[in-house]
Amino acid sequence: MFFQRITLLFLAVTQVLSWGGEPVSSVDRITTPGERKSYYREADSYSTRRDPDPPKYARAAGDTGWDAISPWNWLDIGLDYRFRYEYRDDDIRRPIAGLDEPLLHRTRFYLGVHDLLDPFRFAFEMQDSRRYNGNFGKDNRDINEFEVIRLYAELYFDDLFGQDALGNKRPVSLRYGIHNFEFLDRRLLGNNQWRNTANTFLGFQAAVGQEANEWSVDLLAVQPLQRLLYEWDRPVEGQWVWAAIGHWRGWSDVVTLEPFYLAFTDSQVTGGRAVHSPGVRAYGRLGDSGFDFDLDGIYQFGHNGSLDVAAWATTAEVGYRWELPWKPRLSVFYGQATGDADANDGKDNRFERFFGFARPWSANDYIVFENIRTPKLRLEMTPHERFRFDLGHSWYWLDSATDRYLLDSLRNPTGRNGRFVGHEFDIRFRWQATSKMEVILGYAHFFPGDFVRNTIRPGDTDFAYLEVTVNAF
């Protein structure tokens, strides 16, 4: 039944698509030494590429093909629409087993003004997120209608700190308002592009330098916004996120270093909660060997009410890309985030996952960045400049068999339900039909382990989806 439906949808989409327009492929910002204009090097690791600022669907007015605004070189504008049909059979996140076939719609609009009134700049972005045909309760993962996800004023000084050795200006940016951003590898701070609704924050964002420079620093003092289904989002009372994120690209031919300090505070917790998270990320390529790497380590300390916080997490990915026509890349990944082993020892060992992008952990969205150990294997290929696919297999264990999985209610304090959550196979096909339209077809199958069978329910789960994204410009 599912494959009949997905085939009909796929045929309907392909009837309105064509192979016209310029081919679109991922951009590698690496240049040869003689042509080098930027210190920035993109990480090769799977699903860690940050959404740029302005967002990737936005265009400079002169590049829109709209004659009425093409002379306005001070304007960035964007409009896109995404539709996704999902087929979820026995989703373990649902209270009961069964089939769910939601239809998800997301529309975004962006306006950014720069240079015209410098040093004053501003940006505005609105997103409308809706769900139809769902069989379970409405939630803010899918629904957030007519919401402002970016609205800030900015003071921008493009050469306050001069230039770097390559001639790139080192600007200073000061912003206040609503932000929609991504940092590091997106696992701690991300806008969650996969989900139908976005992570947003209210407060201050500052930056010294830009990606092209050999060093830069980002600073944050923001409150997370609570996503409300049909009302304006508002700050979560008492919660703040603080961050200082450094970027050293002076050795980027070998390694890029991103030392950081993040903190999360919540005054609404009895006794208060403050989690401090120093860490460092290192990624790069091993010369011309074909090998690449992406590593990070994070330690957490502080207090959660009367409990002392002592937690840590690490991720490590090593990949190899063959110099072949399909550009195959095989990678091995391991990630671990601590769980709370003993609820009565006066310590809180559960890793604070902040507001990151969860999907790289599980294509089903069954895993979050806490109380987890997971090895992964993944293969990525690009058979054509318009067509890419990747597939992988992941295994999941709880770090602590006595701590929670996803929800506080999903735990066994004795640990007798086991530690093995399960394993998952996933595959995804991405077709850049035209320069303005992308079609994605994906599938994931989850095999439950002892913990899921004993705590939630037995039985495999299936998830498949068809996604179409259309950009106006």
Buried (B, 14 or more C-beta within 10 A) or exposed (E): EEEEBBEEBBEEBEEEBEEEEEEBEEEEEBEEEEEEEBBBBBBBBBBBBBBEBBBBBBBBBEEBEBEEBBEBEBBBBBBBBBBBBBBBBBBBBBEEBEEBBBBBBBBBBBBBBBEEEBBEBBBBBBBBBBBEEBEBEEEBBBBBEEBBBBBBEBBBBBEEBEEBEEEBBBBBBBBBBBBBBBBBBBBBBBBBBBBBBBBBBBBBBBBBBBBBBBBBBBBBBBBBBBBBBEEEBEBBEEBBBBBBBBBBBBBBBEBBBBBBEBBBBBEEBEEBBBBBBBBBBBBBBEEEEEBBBBBBBBBBBBBBEEBEBBBBBBBBBBBBBEEEEEBBBBBEBEBBBBBBBEBEEEBBBBBBBBBBBBBBBBBBBBBBBBBBBBBBEBBBBBEEEBBBBBBBBBBBBBBBBBBBBBEEEBBBEEBEBBBBBBBBBBBBBBBBBBBBBBBBBBBBBBEBBBBBBBBBBEBEBBBBBBBBBBBBB
